[in-house]
Amino acid sequence: MATVALPWAYTLQLPHDPRAPGIARSTLRSVLRTHGMTDLVDAAELLASELVTNAYLHSAGSYTLRLRAPDASGSGLRLSVWDSNPDIPAPFKGPLGDPPEVTAESGRGLHLVPLCADRWGAYPITTGLPGQGGKLLWVECARKPECQWRHLV
């Protein structure tokens, strides 16, 4: 059986389509199971879902999900999402405000980032050809994460 040398990386180009976040989640689950990282599936799937959905809702074109082992130890996962919208949201650019009301129908997704990710950050993309700017949001999850969102339900 062939093995993949560490660190590995997968990139998924997603169209501006409401089904794309589901495809991203399915791909993420498959990659993590293939690499024996099932302990990360719940937290990573939640984080990827929020970042990809944010890209779908706040950009007009395609976007990209990238998954990679952050180092040769395979001790975690870094996932990043690039989209063409240059606006970097909180918590990636500063502290989050208060969470939305319980009855709000949107606005709580990125509040989960500090609860489930071990590290996170953002890079503005300002170089390249016209239409290739935007931002890259990334999060990292360590193996055996203690995702605090589980304690909220």
C-alpha positions in Angstrom: 0.0 0.0 0.0 1.3 3.4 -0.9 1.8 6.0 1.8 1.9 9.8 1.7 5.0 11.4 3.1 4.5 14.1 5.7 3.8 16.9 5.5 1.0 16.4 3.0 -1.4 19.0 1.4 -4.6 18.9 -0.5 -6.2 21.8 -2.3 -9.9 21.9 -3.4 -11.1 24.7 -5.8 -14.7 25.4 -5.1 -17.2 27.2 -7.3 -19.5 29.9 -6.1 -22.3 27.4 -5.5 -24.4 26.8 -2.4 -23.5 23.0 -2.5 -19.8 23.7 -2.3 -19.6 23.9 1.6 -21.0 20.4 1.7 -18.5 19.1 -0.8 -15.7 20.7 1.3 -16.9 19.0 4.5 -17.2 15.6 2.7 -13.7 16.0 1.3 -12.3 17.1 4.7 -13.8 14.0 6.4 -12.3 11.7 3.7 -8.8 13.2 4.0 -8.8 13.1 7.8 -10.0 9.5 7.9 -7.5 8.5 5.2 -4.7 9.9 7.3 -5.9 8.4 10.6 -6.9 11.7 12.0 -10.5 10.9 13.0 -10.0 12.6 16.4 -9.9 16.0 14.5 -13.0 15.4 12.3 -15.6 17.2 14.4 -13.6 20.3 15.2 -12.0 20.6 11.7 -15.3 20.0 10.0 -17.0 22.7 12.0 -14.2 25.2 11.3 -14.0 24.4 7.6 -17.7 24.7 7.3 -17.7 28.1 8.8 -14.8 29.4 6.7 -16.0 28.0 3.5 -19.6 29.2 4.1 -18.2 32.6 4.9 -16.3 32.6 1.6 -19.5 31.6 -0.3 -21.6 34.3 1.4 -19.1 37.2 1.2 -17.4 36.7 -2.1 -18.6 36.7 -5.7 -16.4 34.1 -7.3 -14.7 30.8 -6.6 -12.7 30.1 -3.5 -10.2 27.5 -2.3 -9.9 25.2 0.7 -6.5 23.9 1.5 -5.8 21.1 4.0 -2.3 20.2 5.2 -0.4 18.6 8.0 1.4 21.7 9.5 4.6 19.7 10.1 6.4 16.4 9.5 5.1 15.0 12.9 1.5 14.9 11.6 0.4 16.2 15.0 -2.3 18.4 13.6 -4.1 20.0 10.7 -4.0 23.5 9.2 -6.9 24.4 7.0 -7.1 27.6 5.0 -9.6 29.2 2.8 -8.8 31.8 0.1 -11.5 34.0 -1.4 -11.6 37.2 -3.4 -13.2 39.4 -0.8 -10.4 41.5 0.8 -12.3 42.2 4.1 -10.7 40.2 7.0 -13.4 39.4 9.6 -13.0 39.2 13.4 -11.5 37.2 15.1 -8.9 37.1 12.4 -8.3 40.9 12.5 -9.2 41.6 16.1 -11.5 40.6 18.9 -15.0 39.5 18.3 -17.9 41.5 19.6 -20.7 39.9 21.7 -22.3 36.9 20.1 -25.6 37.4 18.3 -28.8 36.8 20.1 -29.9 33.2 20.5 -32.8 33.9 18.0 -30.5 35.4 15.3 -30.4 33.4 12.1 -26.8 34.2 11.2 -23.7 35.8 12.6 -22.4 33.2 15.1 -20.2 31.1 12.8 -16.9 32.8 13.3 -17.5 33.0 17.0 -16.7 29.3 17.0 -13.1 29.9 15.7 -11.6 30.8 19.1 -13.5 28.0 20.8 -12.3 25.2 18.4 -9.0 26.3 16.9 -5.7 26.2 18.6 -4.3 29.0 16.4 -5.7 31.2 13.6 -4.7 34.0 11.4 -5.2 35.8 8.1 -3.2 37.2 5.2 -4.4 39.9 2.9 -3.6 39.1 -0.7 -2.8 42.3 -2.6 -0.5 41.2 -5.3 -1.1 39.3 -8.6 -3.3 39.9 -11.5 -6.5 41.9 -11.2 -9.2 39.8 -9.6 -6.6 37.6 -7.8 -6.5 39.5 -4.5 -8.6 38.9 -1.5 -7.6 37.1 1.7 -6.5 33.8 3.2 -8.0 32.8 6.5 -6.4 29.9 8.3 -6.9 27.8 11.4 -4.9 25.0 13.1 -6.2 22.1 15.2 -4.0 19.9 17.3 -4.5 16.2 17.6 -7.1 15.2 20.3 -8.6 18.7 20.4 -10.7 19.8 23.3 -13.2 21.8 21.3 -15.0 24.0 23.8 -18.1 24.2 21.6 -19.0 20.7 22.8 -19.5 22.2 26.3 -22.0 24.8 24.9 -24.6 22.3 23.8 
